[in-house]
Amino acid sequence: MQDAVLAMLAKEPSHGYDLHARLRRSLGPLGESMNRGQIYVTLARLEKAGLVVCERADGLAERPERKVYALTPAGQQRVAAWLAEVGWPKPDLAEFHLKLAAAAAARLADPVELVAAQRRELLRRLREAQQAALAEPAGSGAGLLLEGVVLRLQADLRWLAACERAWSKTDDKAEDA
């Protein structure tokens, strides 16, 4: 969650309420259960870690001093590192989706390139798992486990292909505009 919040702030400084709304929109139905308080707790932790700064901003009459959060240079570095990360040990699909949405919204990275980097990592892991499965005796418990790993990686690769198709269409629409 912290990295997604930082990436959303990379586009522009924002209020906690606005961040919550943007994250919910990015997640669609999966974001409906997102607690607004979670955003404020995350922002407080990021501020304490020196990754964001908080400033008071003129607001509406009923909220004269709203807090606006912005990235620090350390926060910008962390966003860049998060976007470059290609690990997939235990995929969190919602987090990866937020990475793509935040990268596109803030123009930090090309979502299609992020998908391609993830695909390369998954293909490497798939080759390793397939080789390990071939080395196991037929019907062994380890062989069955490795078969599950292979099937999961193949499913994740299909999902990445769907992500690439969707983001390629998004890029095509942006170029047409």
N, C-alpha and C positions, 0 to 999 in steps of 0.2 A: 504494500500500500504506500509506503514512504516514497519509493521510487516513482510510482505513478503520480503522486501528488507533486513531487519535484518537477517531473516532466511537464505536467499541466502548467506549473508556474513558469516554465521556460518560455512559454508563449507570451505571457504577460503577467504582471503582478495581479493578485486577485484576493477577494474576500473568501473566507471559509465557506460561506453559503454558495457563492458562485462555483467554487471548486467542487463542492458536493453535487451541484446540479450538473456540471460538466462530466463528472465521473459517472453519475447515474445514466446520463444520455449515452455515454460511450459503452456502458455495459448492457444497456437495454433492460430486458426483464430480469437479468441477473443482478442488476443494480438496485432493484426496488427495495431490497431488504437492507441496503446500506444505511447505517446509522449516521446521522449528521454529526453527532458527538464524536464519532471516530475520526472525522476529518480534523476537528479542533484538537483532539489529543495528539494526532499525528503532527499537526502543525507546531504544537508546543514542543514536541520531541525534536522536530527538525530545527526549530529555533535554538533550543538548548544545545544541539549538536553543531550549531554554527552554519547550517546549510541554508537557512532562510533568515531574513530580517523582517520584523514587523514594524509598520508605521501606522500612525493614526491618520485617517483620511476624513475629509469633510463628507458627511453623508446626508441622509434625509433628516427632516426635522425630528422624527421619532428615533433616529439613530444618529446622533450628531457626530460621534467619533467611532467609525467602523475601523477595524483593523484590516490593513492590506498587507499581504505577504509577498515578498519578492526573493528571488534566489540570490545567494552570495556567490562569489567565485568558486568556493568549495562546493556549493550546491550545483553549480553548472558543471563542474568536473565530475561529480557523482552521476548526474544525468547522462553525460557522455559515456561514462564507464558502463552504466546500466544498459544503454542502447547498444553498446558494442559487445555485451555479454551474450554468449551463444550456448550457455549450459542448458541441459535438458535432462537432468537426473530425475526429477519428479515434476513434470510439467504442470504449471498452473496456467491453464488456458486463459482464464480471465486476466491474469497479469500480462501475459503475452499480448492479448488483444488490446489492453490498455497501452502497452508499449507502442504498438502500431498506431493507435489512435493519437496518442500524445506526440509521437514523432512526426506524424503527418500534420497535426494541428499547429504545432510550433515550428514546423519546417526544420526540424533538427536532423532528420534522416529520412531516406526514402523507405517507406514500409515494405516495398517489394524487395529491396536489398536486405532488409532485416530478415524477411522470410527466407531469402536465398541463403543467408548465413546460417540460419537455424536448420535449413534442409541439409546443408553440407555436414553439419554436426550430427544430425540424425542418421544420415547415410553412413557416416563413419562408424557410429555406434551399431547400426544395423549390420554392417559387414563383420564387426567384431563378434556380435551375438550369433550370427549365422555360422561363423567359423568355429566358435566355441560349441555350438549345438552339433555341428558335424563331428566334432571330436568326442562327443559323449556316446556311450553305448545305447543302442535302441532300447526304448522303454525305461530308461533310468529316470529317477526323480529329477536330477539336475537337467536332463534333456527336456523334460516337460516344462520346467521353470524357464529354460532358455527359449522354448517355443513360445511361451507367454510373452517374454520380452520382445521377441521378433514380431509377434502379432501386434503388440502395443506400438512398437516403433513404426510398423507399416501403417497403422491407423493414424498415428500422429503425422506421418508424411502425407497421407491423403488430406488431412485437415489443413496442413500447410499449403497444399496445392489449391484448396478452396480459398484460403486466405490470399494467396497470390492472385487468383482470378478476380476476387472481389476488389483488392487494392489496385490491380491493373486497370479495372474499369473505372475506379475512382480517379486514378491519374489521368485516364483518357478524358473523362468529363472535365477535369480541371484544365487540361490543355485546350479543350474546345471552347471554354468560357473566355 
